[in-house]
Amino acid sequence: MAIKKQQTSLRDLAQHLGVSASTVSRALADHHDISETTKERVRQAAQELNYRPNQLAAALRRGHSKTLGVIVPHIKGYFFPAVMNGIEKVATREGFNVLLCQSNEDLKREQRNIEALLAAQVEGILVSVSATTYDDMQHFEQVRQQGTPLVFFDRVPDLPRSMAVILDDFQGAYQSVRHLIEQGCRRIVHLAGPQHLNTSRNRFLGYKAALADHGLPFEEDWVYALPALTHEAGRLGMQHLLALEPPLDGIFAAYAIPSVGALEVLREKQLRVPQDIALACFSNEPFTTMTQPQMTVVDQRAEQMGETAVRLFLQLLKRGPAYEPPHLMLKPELIIRDSSLHRSQEPKEAR
């Protein structure tokens, strides 16, 4: 097994050259009071000894690390990687490096992520909370007490004075269910996510409101609480909902991956989508264009959300902890595809 070599320090380099550490530091910084001969000696020795400057230590001496910490529940699928693209685009343009952590939907791991980022002296932390974060908020309070800017995105905890950028999940759900109603659906069921998450809760409320506004009843039996946001959970939910009487004719799913499991069950039962049952869901994952039929989805503005979260962080950094902007809310977009084009869109039979 290879043994890692000890990294050459600034003091090691100075001792090798027989000069002071401050002389080496100024030479590497191309300071005007160091001769060109000494600068060249220092640069050559640094290359020979494989010296790498400690950028974090240097940044801290200047009073800032130019590093932004980000915590996401996971990096599976499309949404969170797309958010990260937006974060990195704006952060890099503003001269910040990004440290990414994932909680894997676990509160304790999320707490360790916070500790690690604070220890790394990040200048701000952006967080989308885990599915198991709903009671203990002490780790977020610790960030705020330390004076580190804290911005939430997408999944936001119930925390007073929190700064966040979110999607209008209520409106996205409302538009989806209204569209299903316009296609002739009257018995629309809901595959629902965990209700302690603001995203799931607002999608459920949008579903209920659309039914009420269009004179359709809400039935608690028509809502299946997904035990997990997985393919298998979608299969279990669909099997449960298909046993209801009278039979359903529309599905609104709060998440895309369970929708794939639901589609599989419908196909196994020889039910046609959309002719027998129409389907719409969150969110615009790339695979939703590869299913048969392609899925009607709500686009969550993932990259825009990441960009907006960094801009909010920059405002907090500039204006200080007293700055308390309201939550920034992005508008969703309903993308209509074949899975929801129901009875009203079918070709009329020739008379």
C-alpha positions as CSV (number, residue, x, y, z in Angstrom):
1,M,0.0,0.0,0.0
2,A,1.3,3.4,-1.0
3,I,2.2,5.8,1.8
4,K,1.0,9.4,1.3
5,K,3.9,11.8,1.2
6,Q,4.0,14.6,3.7
7,Q,3.0,17.8,2.0
8,T,5.7,20.5,1.8
9,S,4.9,23.5,4.0
10,L,5.9,27.1,3.5
11,R,8.2,26.7,6.5
12,D,9.8,23.6,4.8
13,L,10.4,25.6,1.7
14,A,12.0,28.5,3.6
15,Q,14.3,26.2,5.5
16,H,15.4,24.5,2.2
17,L,16.3,27.9,0.7
18,G,17.8,29.3,3.9
19,V,15.5,32.3,4.0
20,S,12.6,33.4,6.1
21,A,9.0,32.2,5.6
22,S,7.9,35.7,5.0
23,T,10.4,36.1,2.2
24,V,9.1,32.9,0.6
25,S,5.5,34.1,1.0
26,R,6.2,37.5,-0.6
27,A,8.2,36.0,-3.4
28,L,5.3,33.6,-4.3
29,A,3.0,36.6,-4.2
30,D,5.3,38.4,-6.6
31,H,5.8,41.2,-4.1
32,H,7.7,44.3,-5.4
33,D,10.3,44.3,-2.6
34,I,11.7,40.9,-3.5
35,S,14.3,40.6,-6.2
36,E,13.7,38.7,-9.4
37,T,16.6,36.4,-8.6
38,T,15.1,35.4,-5.2
39,K,11.6,35.0,-6.8
40,E,13.0,32.7,-9.4
41,R,14.9,30.6,-6.7
42,V,11.7,30.3,-4.7
43,R,9.5,29.3,-7.7
44,Q,12.1,26.7,-8.8
45,A,12.4,25.2,-5.3
46,A,8.6,25.2,-4.9
47,Q,8.3,23.2,-8.1
48,E,11.1,20.7,-7.1
49,L,9.6,20.1,-3.7
50,N,6.0,20.0,-5.1
51,Y,4.9,22.8,-2.8
52,R,1.2,23.7,-3.0
53,P,0.0,26.8,-1.2
54,N,-2.8,26.4,1.4
55,Q,-5.5,28.5,-0.4
56,L,-7.9,28.2,2.5
57,A,-5.4,29.5,5.0
58,A,-4.5,32.3,2.7
59,A,-8.1,33.2,2.2
60,L,-8.8,33.2,5.9
61,R,-5.8,35.6,6.5
62,R,-7.5,37.9,4.0
63,G,-10.7,37.6,6.0
64,H,-12.9,35.5,3.7
65,S,-12.7,32.0,2.2
66,K,-14.6,32.7,-1.1
67,T,-16.3,29.3,-0.6
68,L,-20.0,28.5,-0.6
69,G,-21.4,25.4,1.0
70,V,-24.4,23.5,-0.5
71,I,-26.4,20.7,1.0
72,V,-28.9,18.7,-1.1
73,P,-31.0,15.6,-0.1
74,H,-29.4,13.6,-3.0
75,I,-27.9,13.9,-6.4
76,K,-30.0,11.3,-8.1
77,G,-32.2,12.1,-11.1
78,Y,-32.3,15.5,-12.8
79,F,-33.6,18.2,-10.4
80,F,-30.8,18.6,-7.8
81,P,-28.0,18.3,-10.3
82,A,-29.7,20.9,-12.4
83,V,-30.0,23.2,-9.4
84,M,-26.3,22.7,-8.8
85,N,-25.6,23.8,-12.4
86,G,-27.3,27.0,-11.6
87,I,-25.5,27.5,-8.3
88,E,-22.1,26.8,-9.8
89,K,-22.7,29.1,-12.8
90,V,-23.4,32.2,-10.7
91,A,-21.0,31.3,-7.8
92,T,-18.1,30.8,-10.2
93,R,-18.8,34.0,-12.0
94,E,-18.7,35.8,-8.6
95,G,-15.4,34.2,-7.7
96,F,-16.7,31.5,-5.3
97,N,-15.8,27.9,-5.0
98,V,-18.6,25.5,-4.2
99,L,-18.5,22.6,-1.6
100,L,-21.3,20.1,-2.2
101,C,-22.7,17.8,0.5
102,Q,-25.6,15.4,0.3
103,S,-27.7,14.4,3.3
104,N,-29.1,11.2,1.7
105,E,-32.5,12.2,3.3
106,D,-31.1,11.8,6.8
107,L,-31.3,14.4,9.5
108,K,-28.2,13.3,11.4
109,R,-26.1,13.4,8.2
110,E,-27.5,16.8,7.4
111,Q,-26.3,18.0,10.8
112,R,-22.8,16.6,10.2
113,N,-22.8,18.4,6.8
114,I,-23.5,21.7,8.6
115,E,-20.7,21.0,11.1
116,A,-18.2,20.2,8.3
117,L,-19.1,23.3,6.3
118,L,-18.8,25.6,9.3
119,A,-15.4,24.0,10.1
120,A,-14.4,24.8,6.5
121,Q,-15.2,28.5,7.1
122,V,-17.6,28.7,4.2
123,E,-19.0,32.2,3.6
124,G,-22.6,31.0,3.2
125,I,-24.7,27.8,3.2
126,L,-27.5,26.9,0.7
127,V,-29.7,24.0,1.9
128,S,-32.6,21.9,0.6
129,V,-33.7,20.0,3.7
130,S,-33.9,16.2,4.0
131,A,-37.2,14.3,4.1
132,T,-36.5,13.5,7.8
133,T,-35.9,17.1,8.9
134,Y,-39.0,18.5,10.6
135,D,-38.6,18.8,14.3
136,D,-34.9,19.5,15.2
137,M,-33.7,22.8,13.7
138,Q,-30.9,23.5,16.1
139,H,-28.2,23.0,13.4
140,F,-29.7,25.8,11.3
141,E,-30.0,28.1,14.3
142,Q,-26.3,27.4,14.9
143,V,-25.5,28.7,11.4
144,R,-27.5,31.9,12.0
145,Q,-26.0,32.5,15.4
146,Q,-22.6,32.2,13.9
147,G,-23.5,35.0,11.4
148,T,-23.1,32.8,8.3
149,P,-25.7,33.6,5.6
150,L,-28.2,30.7,5.3
151,V,-30.5,30.3,2.3
152,F,-32.9,27.5,1.7
153,F,-34.2,26.3,-1.7
154,D,-37.0,24.0,-2.8
155,R,-37.5,22.2,0.5
156,V,-37.8,24.8,3.2
157,P,-38.2,24.1,7.0
158,D,-40.7,25.8,9.2
159,L,-38.2,28.2,10.6
160,P,-39.0,31.8,11.4
161,R,-37.1,34.5,9.5
162,S,-35.7,32.0,7.0
163,M,-34.5,33.1,3.6
164,A,-35.6,30.9,0.7
165,V,-36.2,30.5,-3.0
166,I,-39.1,28.1,-3.8
167,L,-41.3,27.1,-6.6
168,D,-45.0,27.9,-6.5
169,D,-45.8,24.2,-5.9
170,F,-49.5,25.0,-5.2
171,Q,-50.0,26.7,-8.5
172,G,-48.1,23.9,-10.4
173,A,-50.4,21.3,-8.8
174,Y,-53.5,23.4,-9.5
175,Q,-52.6,23.8,-13.1
176,S,-52.0,20.1,-13.5
177,V,-55.4,19.1,-12.0
178,R,-57.3,21.8,-13.8
179,H,-55.7,20.4,-17.1
180,L,-56.9,16.9,-16.2
181,I,-60.4,18.2,-15.5
182,E,-60.4,20.0,-18.9
183,Q,-59.5,16.7,-20.5
184,G,-62.7,15.2,-19.1
185,C,-61.4,13.6,-15.9
186,R,-63.8,13.6,-12.9
187,R,-62.3,11.1,-10.5
188,I,-58.7,12.3,-10.1
189,V,-56.5,10.5,-7.5
190,H,-53.3,11.9,-5.9
191,L,-50.0,10.1,-5.3
192,A,-48.9,12.4,-2.4
193,G,-45.4,13.0,-0.9
194,P,-44.6,13.5,2.8
195,Q,-46.8,16.3,4.1
196,H,-44.2,17.8,6.5
197,L,-42.3,18.8,3.3
198,N,-43.5,22.2,2.0
199,T,-43.2,20.9,-1.5
200,S,-45.5,17.9,-1.0
201,R,-47.9,19.8,1.2
202,N,-48.4,22.6,-1.3
203,R,-48.9,20.2,-4.1
204,F,-51.6,18.4,-2.1
205,L,-53.3,21.7,-1.3
206,G,-53.2,22.7,-5.0
207,Y,-54.8,19.4,-5.9
208,K,-57.6,19.9,-3.4
209,A,-58.2,23.5,-4.5
210,A,-58.5,22.7,-8.2
211,L,-61.1,20.0,-7.4
212,A,-63.2,22.4,-5.2
213,D,-63.0,25.3,-7.8
214,H,-64.3,23.0,-10.5
215,G,-67.2,21.5,-8.4
216,L,-65.6,18.1,-7.9
217,P,-65.6,16.3,-4.6
218,F,-62.5,15.6,-2.6
219,E,-62.3,12.1,-1.2
220,E,-59.6,11.1,1.3
221,D,-59.5,7.6,-0.1
222,W,-58.4,9.1,-3.4
223,V,-55.1,10.3,-1.8
224,Y,-52.3,7.7,-1.4
225,A,-49.5,8.8,0.9
226,L,-46.3,7.5,-0.7
227,P,-44.1,5.7,1.9
228,A,-41.0,6.7,-0.2
229,L,-40.4,8.7,-3.3
230,T,-39.5,5.6,-5.3
231,H,-40.5,3.5,-8.3
232,E,-41.7,0.7,-6.0
233,A,-43.8,3.1,-3.9
234,G,-45.5,4.3,-7.1
235,R,-46.4,0.7,-8.0
236,L,-47.9,0.0,-4.5
237,G,-49.9,3.3,-4.7
238,M,-51.3,2.5,-8.1
239,Q,-52.3,-1.0,-7.1
240,H,-54.1,0.4,-4.0
241,L,-55.9,3.2,-6.0
242,L,-57.1,0.9,-8.8
243,A,-59.1,-1.1,-6.2
244,L,-61.3,1.9,-5.5
245,E,-64.9,2.2,-6.6
246,P,-66.0,3.9,-8.7
247,P,-62.9,3.5,-10.9
248,L,-60.5,6.5,-11.3
249,D,-60.0,8.3,-14.6
250,G,-57.1,10.7,-13.7
251,I,-53.9,10.7,-11.7
252,F,-51.9,13.6,-10.3
253,A,-48.6,12.5,-8.9
254,A,-46.5,14.8,-6.7
255,Y,-43.2,13.2,-7.9
256,A,-42.0,11.8,-11.2
257,I,-40.2,8.6,-10.2
258,P,-43.2,7.0,-8.5
259,S,-45.2,7.9,-11.6
260,V,-43.1,5.4,-13.6
261,G,-44.1,2.7,-11.2
262,A,-47.7,3.7,-11.6
263,L,-47.5,3.6,-15.4
264,E,-46.0,0.1,-15.2
265,V,-49.0,-1.2,-13.1
266,L,-51.5,0.4,-15.5
267,R,-49.8,-1.3,-18.5
268,E,-49.9,-4.6,-16.6
269,K,-53.6,-4.2,-16.0
270,Q,-54.1,-3.4,-19.7
271,L,-55.4,0.1,-18.9
272,R,-54.6,2.6,-21.6
273,V,-53.0,6.0,-20.8
274,P,-54.5,8.4,-21.5
275,Q,-57.6,6.8,-23.0
276,D,-58.7,5.0,-19.8
277,I,-56.7,7.0,-17.2
278,A,-54.8,10.3,-17.7
279,L,-51.7,11.2,-15.8
280,A,-49.8,14.4,-14.9
281,C,-46.9,14.8,-12.4
282,F,-44.0,16.8,-11.0
283,S,-41.3,17.2,-12.3
284,N,-39.6,17.6,-15.7
285,E,-37.1,14.7,-15.4
286,P,-35.5,13.7,-18.7
287,F,-36.9,10.2,-18.5
288,T,-40.5,11.6,-18.6
289,T,-40.0,12.1,-22.4
290,M,-38.8,8.4,-22.8
291,T,-41.9,6.7,-21.2
292,Q,-44.8,5.4,-23.3
293,P,-46.7,7.7,-23.4
294,Q,-44.5,10.7,-22.7
295,M,-45.6,12.3,-19.4
296,T,-47.3,15.6,-18.8
297,V,-45.1,17.4,-16.2
298,V,-44.6,20.5,-14.1
299,D,-41.2,22.1,-14.8
300,Q,-39.6,23.2,-11.5
301,R,-37.2,25.8,-12.9
302,A,-34.3,23.9,-11.4
303,E,-31.4,25.8,-12.9
304,Q,-33.1,29.2,-12.3
305,M,-33.7,28.1,-8.7
306,G,-30.0,27.5,-8.2
307,E,-29.0,30.8,-9.7
308,T,-31.6,32.7,-7.6
309,A,-30.4,31.0,-4.4
310,V,-26.8,32.3,-5.0
311,R,-28.0,35.8,-5.8
312,L,-30.0,35.8,-2.5
313,F,-26.9,34.7,-0.7
314,L,-24.9,37.5,-2.3
315,Q,-27.5,40.0,-1.1
316,L,-27.3,38.6,2.4
317,L,-23.5,38.8,2.3
318,K,-23.6,42.4,1.2
319,R,-26.4,43.7,3.5
320,G,-25.7,41.7,6.6
321,P,-27.9,39.5,8.9
322,A,-30.4,42.3,9.4
323,Y,-31.5,42.0,5.8
324,E,-34.8,39.9,5.7
325,P,-36.2,39.5,2.2
326,P,-39.4,37.6,1.7
327,H,-39.3,34.1,0.2
328,L,-38.7,34.4,-3.5
329,M,-41.2,32.3,-5.5
330,L,-40.6,31.0,-9.0
331,K,-43.5,30.4,-11.4
332,P,-44.0,26.8,-12.6
333,E,-44.7,25.7,-16.2
334,L,-47.0,22.9,-17.1
335,I,-45.6,20.9,-20.1
336,I,-48.5,19.0,-21.7
337,R,-47.6,15.7,-23.3
338,D,-49.5,12.6,-24.4
339,S,-50.1,11.0,-21.0
340,S,-52.8,13.6,-20.1
341,L,-54.5,14.3,-23.5
342,H,-57.7,12.6,-22.6
343,R,-61.2,12.2,-24.0
344,S,-61.6,15.8,-25.3
345,Q,-58.5,15.4,-27.4
346,E,-59.3,12.0,-29.0
347,P,-60.3,12.0,-32.7
348,K,-64.0,11.9,-33.1
349,E,-65.3,8.7,-34.8
350,A,-66.7,9.1,-38.3
351,R,-70.5,9.1,-38.4
